[in-house]
Amino acid sequence: MDKALYISMSGAKQNMFAQRSHANNLANANTTGFREDFAQARSQPVWGDYHPTRAYAMTERPASNFKAGSMIETGRELDVAIPNQGFFVVQDPEGNEALTRAGNFVQDVNGQLLTPQGLSVMGENGPISIPPASTVNIANDGTISLIPTDGQALDIVDIGRIRLVNPDIETLDKGTDGLFRIKDQPGATFDQDPNVTVMSGFLESSNVNSINAMTEMMSHQRQYELQVKMMKTSEENSEKVASLLQIQ
């Protein structure tokens, strides 16, 4: 009976892991530039000192879905979206470079360009800082130009360029903070890709399909309930066997 019990227990545990992944996708259905996570399950033989006698279920996140989301027009001058493949480079709390698709940038009191989470947006020469200006414009190639507060319409100044990159997605891994980094290469840096362009005044929506995510959650809930029922059945069968073996 222990085989059925432990196999059911393993299945229920992995259903919970998959449920967590789909729940996170659904919770981020409205998060700018979010990339949904795939979840898959496979059988994993249990190896030890002897021949494997059973196989447990194992849920894993093989990759993220890099399909582009929809373009949403906002008209805001610091909102930018990448319509095709590519990423923005930001500086994470540890000082390393990381990638994001979210282009809903803001400025702090010192004029530094940041993500809503407070991460510095990287340019070709480091973090970008925007001085006081009456108008700010971000060109298709990521170049930031502005008209100073005390300037005229023709006093346009280029202050830098947002670093736009396009590494091989097969080499990327998404962290718990939602940022992408090169697998097994902490501290890796990224070079500008001139083929990546942006759209100013737009944001990219999440690529999560809410209906599919909800359906997957319902399916995993049913599977979890089935696994728990099998655990209960194994317990009942074990009790019946024990009663039959009792010495009268």
C-alpha positions, 0 to 999 in steps of 0.5 A, spaced: 500 500 500 505 504 501 507 505 493 500 507 492 500 512 498 507 515 496 505 516 488 498 519 490 502 524 495 507 525 490 502 527 485 498 531 489 504 535 491 506 536 484 499 539 482 500 544 488 506 546 484 503 547 477 497 550 481 502 555 483 505 557 477 498 558 473 495 562 479 502 566 478 500 567 471 493 569 472 495 574 477 499 577 472 494 578 466 494 585 467 502 586 468 505 590 463 510 586 459 509 580 463 511 573 460 507 567 462 510 561 465 509 554 462 508 548 466 509 541 465 509 534 468 513 528 467 514 521 471 521 521 474 523 514 476 526 513 484 533 511 483 537 508 489 541 502 491 537 497 488 532 497 481 527 503 481 520 500 483 516 506 482 516 513 478 513 519 481 510 525 478 515 531 477 512 538 475 517 543 472 517 550 469 521 548 462 521 555 459 517 562 459 512 564 453 516 569 449 510 571 444 509 578 444 503 581 448 498 587 445 500 594 444 496 599 448 496 606 446 497 611 452 500 617 449 505 618 455 512 620 453 515 615 458 511 609 456 515 605 450 514 598 448 518 593 443 513 591 438 517 585 436 523 581 439 528 584 444 528 587 451 530 593 455 536 592 460 535 594 467 540 594 473 537 589 479 538 591 486 545 587 486 547 591 481 547 586 475 544 587 469 537 584 467 532 584 462 525 586 462 519 587 457 516 592 461 517 600 458 512 604 463 518 608 466 518 613 471 523 619 473 525 620 481 526 626 484 533 627 481 531 625 474 533 618 474 529 614 469 527 608 473 522 602 472 516 602 477 519 597 482 525 603 482 530 599 478 535 604 474 534 603 466 540 602 463 543 606 457 549 605 452 553 609 457 550 606 464 544 609 468 540 614 464 538 621 467 533 626 464 534 633 466 529 638 467 525 639 460 519 641 458 518 636 453 521 629 452 521 624 446 523 617 445 525 615 438 524 608 435 531 607 436 531 608 443 534 615 443 532 620 448 531 627 446 528 633 450 527 641 450 530 644 456 525 647 461 528 654 459 529 652 451 525 654 445 522 649 440 528 648 436 533 647 442 532 639 442 538 636 445 539 628 445 541 626 452 542 618 451 539 612 448 536 606 452 540 600 451 535 595 447 538 588 446 536 581 443 539 575 446 538 568 444 531 566 448 534 559 449 539 562 454 534 566 458 531 564 465 526 568 469 527 569 476 522 570 482 523 578 480 520 577 473 526 579 470 530 575 465 538 573 466 543 569 462 542 562 465 548 560 470 552 566 468 551 571 474 553 578 472 553 577 465 552 584 461 548 585 454 550 589 448 546 594 444 542 591 438 541 596 433 535 592 430 531 592 436 526 598 436 521 601 440 514 605 440 513 611 444 507 612 447 505 605 447 505 599 452 505 592 451 500 588 455 501 581 458 501 575 454 497 571 459 491 568 456 486 568 462 481 563 460 487 558 459 490 560 465 483 559 469 482 552 465 488 549 467 487 551 475 481 548 475 484 542 471 489 541 477 484 542 482 480 536 480 487 532 479 489 534 486 482 532 489 483 525 485 490 524 488 487 526 495 482 521 494 487 516 492 491 517 499 484 516 503 483 509 499 490 507 500 489 508 508 482 505 508 485 499 504 491 499 509 487 498 515 483 493 512 489 489 511 492 490 518 485 488 521 485 481 517 492 480 519 491 481 526 491 474 531 485 472 534 
